[in-house]
Amino acid sequence: QVQLVESGGGLVQAGGSLRLSCVSSDRTFSSYAMGWFRQAPRKEREFVAAISWRGRSTYYADSVEGRSTVSRDNAKNTVYLQLDSLNPEDTAVYYCAQRGTPYDLENHPSTLEYKYWGQGTQVTVSS
């Protein structure tokens, strides 16, 4: 069973930045696209960003486009999400997820398209 562990969340003031990390236990991590999602209280889990297996393609939700960057280091089995210009609407639990199909180049913004999930890391943005 693949385990994903997120870190880097916390409390930040509006306008600040955070860098989230997610480490995978999968030895074949480099073969799989990764995604970031978030879930705010009383809301459904929503897509934030995704990155292809080699990291050459990235995708973003409109809500974070231009102020977030997804990246990966396959040598460290780690995917990152840099969040800048944070605002209170970004407050949520952020989850990373790993696809179950290797060598994937397309974007997959649905939670149903990911096989493994982390436990999440809380991001709270104060106004």
PyRosetta script that sets phi, psi and omega in degrees:
from pyrosetta import init, pose_from_sequence

init()
pose = pose_from_sequence("QVQLVESGGGLVQAGGSLRLSCVSSDRTFSSYAMGWFRQAPRKEREFVAAISWRGRSTYYADSVEGRSTVSRDNAKNTVYLQLDSLNPEDTAVYYCAQRGTPYDLENHPSTLEYKYWGQGTQVTVSS")
pose.set_psi(1, 129.2)
pose.set_omega(1, 179.2)
pose.set_phi(2, -77.6)
pose.set_psi(2, 136.1)
pose.set_omega(2, 175.9)
pose.set_phi(3, -114.8)
pose.set_psi(3, 135.2)
pose.set_omega(3, 176.4)
pose.set_phi(4, -118.7)
pose.set_psi(4, 132.4)
pose.set_omega(4, -178.1)
pose.set_phi(5, -127.0)
pose.set_psi(5, 116.4)
pose.set_omega(5, 179.0)
pose.set_phi(6, -91.8)
pose.set_psi(6, 154.8)
pose.set_omega(6, 174.0)
pose.set_phi(7, -155.2)
pose.set_psi(7, 169.5)
pose.set_omega(7, 174.8)
pose.set_phi(8, 103.8)
pose.set_psi(8, -6.0)
pose.set_omega(8, 177.5)
pose.set_phi(9, -71.8)
pose.set_psi(9, 173.7)
pose.set_omega(9, 179.1)
pose.set_phi(10, 163.1)
pose.set_psi(10, -168.6)
pose.set_omega(10, 178.8)
pose.set_phi(11, -99.8)
pose.set_psi(11, 129.4)
pose.set_omega(11, -178.3)
pose.set_phi(12, -141.0)
pose.set_psi(12, 150.4)
pose.set_omega(12, 177.7)
pose.set_phi(13, -79.6)
pose.set_psi(13, 154.6)
pose.set_omega(13, 176.8)
pose.set_phi(14, -54.8)
pose.set_psi(14, 136.6)
pose.set_omega(14, -176.9)
pose.set_phi(15, 93.9)
pose.set_psi(15, -11.4)
pose.set_omega(15, -178.4)
pose.set_phi(16, -83.3)
pose.set_psi(16, -173.9)
pose.set_omega(16, -176.0)
pose.set_phi(17, -134.6)
pose.set_psi(17, 154.8)
pose.set_omega(17, 172.7)
pose.set_phi(18, -143.2)
pose.set_psi(18, 151.9)
pose.set_omega(18, 173.3)
pose.set_phi(19, -122.1)
pose.set_psi(19, 114.0)
pose.set_omega(19, 179.2)
pose.set_phi(20, -91.8)
pose.set_psi(20, 146.1)
pose.set_omega(20, 177.7)
pose.set_phi(21, -126.3)
pose.set_psi(21, 153.1)
pose.set_omega(21, 177.2)
pose.set_phi(22, -143.9)
pose.set_psi(22, 120.1)
pose.set_omega(22, 179.6)
pose.set_phi(23, -104.8)
pose.set_psi(23, 132.7)
pose.set_omega(23, 178.7)
pose.set_phi(24, -103.7)
pose.set_psi(24, 144.0)
pose.set_omega(24, 176.7)
pose.set_phi(25, -87.0)
pose.set_psi(25, -3.3)
pose.set_omega(25, -175.7)
pose.set_phi(26, -75.5)
pose.set_psi(26, 121.3)
pose.set_omega(26, -180.0)
pose.set_phi(27, -67.7)
pose.set_psi(27, -19.6)
pose.set_omega(27, 178.4)
pose.set_phi(28, -101.5)
pose.set_psi(28, 23.8)
pose.set_omega(28, -178.0)
pose.set_phi(29, -47.9)
pose.set_psi(29, -40.9)
pose.set_omega(29, -174.5)
pose.set_phi(30, -64.4)
pose.set_psi(30, -10.3)
pose.set_omega(30, -178.8)
pose.set_phi(31, -92.6)
pose.set_psi(31, -4.0)
pose.set_omega(31, -170.1)
pose.set_phi(32, -122.2)
pose.set_psi(32, 138.1)
pose.set_omega(32, 171.1)
pose.set_phi(33, -67.3)
pose.set_psi(33, 152.3)
pose.set_omega(33, -178.4)
pose.set_phi(34, -127.3)
pose.set_psi(34, 151.6)
pose.set_omega(34, 178.7)
pose.set_phi(35, -132.8)
pose.set_psi(35, 157.5)
pose.set_omega(35, 171.8)
pose.set_phi(36, -120.2)
pose.set_psi(36, 135.8)
pose.set_omega(36, 178.1)
pose.set_phi(37, -131.6)
pose.set_psi(37, 166.5)
pose.set_omega(37, 175.4)
pose.set_phi(38, -144.4)
pose.set_psi(38, 155.1)
pose.set_omega(38, 179.4)
pose.set_phi(39, -139.5)
pose.set_psi(39, 116.5)
pose.set_omega(39, 176.9)
pose.set_phi(40, -90.2)
pose.set_psi(40, 160.1)
pose.set_omega(40, 179.6)
pose.set_phi(41, -54.8)
pose.set_psi(41, 131.5)
pose.set_omega(41, 176.4)
pose.set_phi(42, 66.5)
pose.set_psi(42, 19.0)
pose.set_omega(42, 177.3)
pose.set_phi(43, -126.4)
pose.set_psi(43, 160.5)
pose.set_omega(43, 177.4)
pose.set_phi(44, -76.2)
pose.set_psi(44, 156.0)
pose.set_omega(44, 176.1)
pose.set_phi(45, -66.9)
pose.set_psi(45, 134.2)
pose.set_omega(45, -176.1)
pose.set_phi(46, -128.2)
pose.set_psi(46, 152.3)
pose.set_omega(46, 179.4)
pose.set_phi(47, -67.9)
pose.set_psi(47, 139.9)
pose.set_omega(47, 175.9)
pose.set_phi(48, -116.9)
pose.set_psi(48, -53.9)
pose.set_omega(48, -176.0)
pose.set_phi(49, -161.1)
pose.set_psi(49, 160.9)
pose.set_omega(49, 177.0)
pose.set_phi(50, -148.6)
pose.set_psi(50, 158.1)
pose.set_omega(50, -179.6)
pose.set_phi(51, -141.8)
pose.set_psi(51, 139.3)
pose.set_omega(51, -179.1)
pose.set_phi(52, -71.3)
pose.set_psi(52, 172.3)
pose.set_omega(52, -171.7)
pose.set_phi(53, -63.4)
pose.set_psi(53, -32.5)
pose.set_omega(53, 177.3)
pose.set_phi(54, -94.2)
pose.set_psi(54, -9.7)
pose.set_omega(54, -178.9)
pose.set_phi(55, 87.2)
pose.set_psi(55, 8.3)
pose.set_omega(55, -175.8)
pose.set_phi(56, -82.8)
pose.set_psi(56, -20.2)
pose.set_omega(56, 179.2)
pose.set_phi(57, -122.2)
pose.set_psi(57, 133.9)
pose.set_omega(57, 177.3)
pose.set_phi(58, -129.6)
pose.set_psi(58, 153.0)
pose.set_omega(58, -177.1)
pose.set_phi(59, -139.5)
pose.set_psi(59, 145.7)
pose.set_omega(59, -177.2)
pose.set_phi(60, -137.4)
pose.set_psi(60, 148.4)
pose.set_omega(60, 170.0)
pose.set_phi(61, -71.5)
pose.set_psi(61, 152.3)
pose.set_omega(61, -180.0)
pose.set_phi(62, -58.1)
pose.set_psi(62, -32.7)
pose.set_omega(62, -175.6)
pose.set_phi(63, -67.1)
pose.set_psi(63, -20.9)
pose.set_omega(63, -178.1)
pose.set_phi(64, -121.2)
pose.set_psi(64, -3.9)
pose.set_omega(64, -179.5)
pose.set_phi(65, -55.3)
pose.set_psi(65, 130.9)
pose.set_omega(65, 177.5)
pose.set_phi(66, 90.0)
pose.set_psi(66, -11.7)
pose.set_omega(66, 178.7)
pose.set_phi(67, -133.6)
pose.set_psi(67, 16.8)
pose.set_omega(67, 174.9)
pose.set_phi(68, -142.2)
pose.set_psi(68, 155.0)
pose.set_omega(68, 179.2)
pose.set_phi(69, -139.8)
pose.set_psi(69, 125.2)
pose.set_omega(69, 174.9)
pose.set_phi(70, -102.7)
pose.set_psi(70, 138.5)
pose.set_omega(70, -179.5)
pose.set_phi(71, -149.4)
pose.set_psi(71, 170.7)
pose.set_omega(71, 179.2)
pose.set_phi(72, -148.0)
pose.set_psi(72, 153.3)
pose.set_omega(72, 173.7)
pose.set_phi(73, -125.9)
pose.set_psi(73, 98.4)
pose.set_omega(73, -175.2)
pose.set_phi(74, -67.3)
pose.set_psi(74, -24.8)
pose.set_omega(74, 177.1)
pose.set_phi(75, -68.2)
pose.set_psi(75, -23.0)
pose.set_omega(75, -179.3)
pose.set_phi(76, -109.5)
pose.set_psi(76, 6.0)
pose.set_omega(76, -178.5)
pose.set_phi(77, 54.1)
pose.set_psi(77, 39.1)
pose.set_omega(77, -171.3)
pose.set_phi(78, -130.3)
pose.set_psi(78, 139.6)
pose.set_omega(78, 172.0)
pose.set_phi(79, -118.9)
pose.set_psi(79, 145.6)
pose.set_omega(79, -175.4)
pose.set_phi(80, -123.0)
pose.set_psi(80, 154.6)
pose.set_omega(80, 171.2)
pose.set_phi(81, -136.2)
pose.set_psi(81, 110.6)
pose.set_omega(81, 175.9)
pose.set_phi(82, -90.4)
pose.set_psi(82, 124.2)
pose.set_omega(82, 179.7)
pose.set_phi(83, -116.3)
pose.set_psi(83, 122.1)
pose.set_omega(83, -179.6)
pose.set_phi(84, -119.2)
pose.set_psi(84, 165.3)
pose.set_omega(84, 178.6)
pose.set_phi(85, 48.7)
pose.set_psi(85, 47.5)
pose.set_omega(85, -176.6)
pose.set_phi(86, -65.8)
pose.set_psi(86, 146.8)
pose.set_omega(86, 176.2)
pose.set_phi(87, -132.9)
pose.set_psi(87, 165.0)
pose.set_omega(87, -176.0)
pose.set_phi(88, -56.2)
pose.set_psi(88, -26.9)
pose.set_omega(88, 179.2)
pose.set_phi(89, -69.0)
pose.set_psi(89, -12.3)
pose.set_omega(89, 176.8)
pose.set_phi(90, -84.1)
pose.set_psi(90, -5.9)
pose.set_omega(90, 179.6)
pose.set_phi(91, -63.1)
pose.set_psi(91, 123.2)
pose.set_omega(91, -176.7)
pose.set_phi(92, -177.6)
pose.set_psi(92, 170.3)
pose.set_omega(92, 166.3)
pose.set_phi(93, -88.7)
pose.set_psi(93, 128.1)
pose.set_omega(93, -177.6)
pose.set_phi(94, -103.1)
pose.set_psi(94, 131.3)
pose.set_omega(94, -178.1)
pose.set_phi(95, -120.3)
pose.set_psi(95, 141.8)
pose.set_omega(95, 168.1)
pose.set_phi(96, -102.3)
pose.set_psi(96, 156.0)
pose.set_omega(96, -176.9)
pose.set_phi(97, -145.6)
pose.set_psi(97, 149.6)
pose.set_omega(97, -178.6)
pose.set_phi(98, -118.7)
pose.set_psi(98, 134.7)
pose.set_omega(98, 177.7)
pose.set_phi(99, -68.7)
pose.set_psi(99, 157.6)
pose.set_omega(99, 177.4)
pose.set_phi(100, -99.6)
pose.set_psi(100, -8.0)
pose.set_omega(100, 179.9)
pose.set_phi(101, -108.6)
pose.set_psi(101, 125.1)
pose.set_omega(101, -176.6)
pose.set_phi(102, -77.9)
pose.set_psi(102, 164.7)
pose.set_omega(102, 172.7)
pose.set_phi(103, 56.5)
pose.set_psi(103, 44.9)
pose.set_omega(103, -175.0)
pose.set_phi(104, -93.8)
pose.set_psi(104, 128.1)
pose.set_omega(104, -178.6)
pose.set_phi(105, -107.8)
pose.set_psi(105, -19.6)
pose.set_omega(105, -175.5)
pose.set_phi(106, -83.9)
pose.set_psi(106, 161.1)
pose.set_omega(106, 175.9)
pose.set_phi(107, -78.3)
pose.set_psi(107, 144.5)
pose.set_omega(107, 179.0)
pose.set_phi(108, -134.7)
pose.set_psi(108, 90.1)
pose.set_omega(108, -175.0)
pose.set_phi(109, -87.1)
pose.set_psi(109, 1.9)
pose.set_omega(109, -179.4)
pose.set_phi(110, -96.2)
pose.set_psi(110, 140.1)
pose.set_omega(110, 177.1)
pose.set_phi(111, -62.3)
pose.set_psi(111, -26.2)
pose.set_omega(111, -177.7)
pose.set_phi(112, -69.3)
pose.set_psi(112, -14.8)
pose.set_omega(112, -174.7)
pose.set_phi(113, -92.8)
pose.set_psi(113, 6.1)
pose.set_omega(113, -179.0)
pose.set_phi(114, -118.1)
pose.set_psi(114, 141.9)
pose.set_omega(114, -173.5)
pose.set_phi(115, -95.6)
pose.set_psi(115, -37.6)
pose.set_omega(115, -175.3)
pose.set_phi(116, -121.1)
pose.set_psi(116, 145.5)
pose.set_omega(116, -176.7)
pose.set_phi(117, -134.9)
pose.set_psi(117, 146.7)
pose.set_omega(117, 171.6)
pose.set_phi(118, -85.3)
pose.set_psi(118, 179.0)
pose.set_omega(118, -179.1)
pose.set_phi(119, -84.6)
pose.set_psi(119, -15.2)
pose.set_omega(119, 176.8)
pose.set_phi(120, 97.1)
pose.set_psi(120, 156.1)
pose.set_omega(120, 175.1)
pose.set_phi(121, -134.0)
pose.set_psi(121, 134.2)
pose.set_omega(121, -174.5)
pose.set_phi(122, -80.6)
pose.set_psi(122, 130.9)
pose.set_omega(122, 172.1)
pose.set_phi(123, -118.1)
pose.set_psi(123, 123.1)
pose.set_omega(123, 179.1)
pose.set_phi(124, -124.1)
pose.set_psi(124, 125.2)
pose.set_omega(124, -178.6)
pose.set_phi(125, -113.7)
pose.set_psi(125, 120.4)
pose.set_omega(125, -179.7)
pose.set_phi(126, -94.5)
pose.set_psi(126, 148.5)
pose.set_omega(126, -178.1)
pose.set_phi(127, -90.5)
pose.dump_pdb("model.pdb")
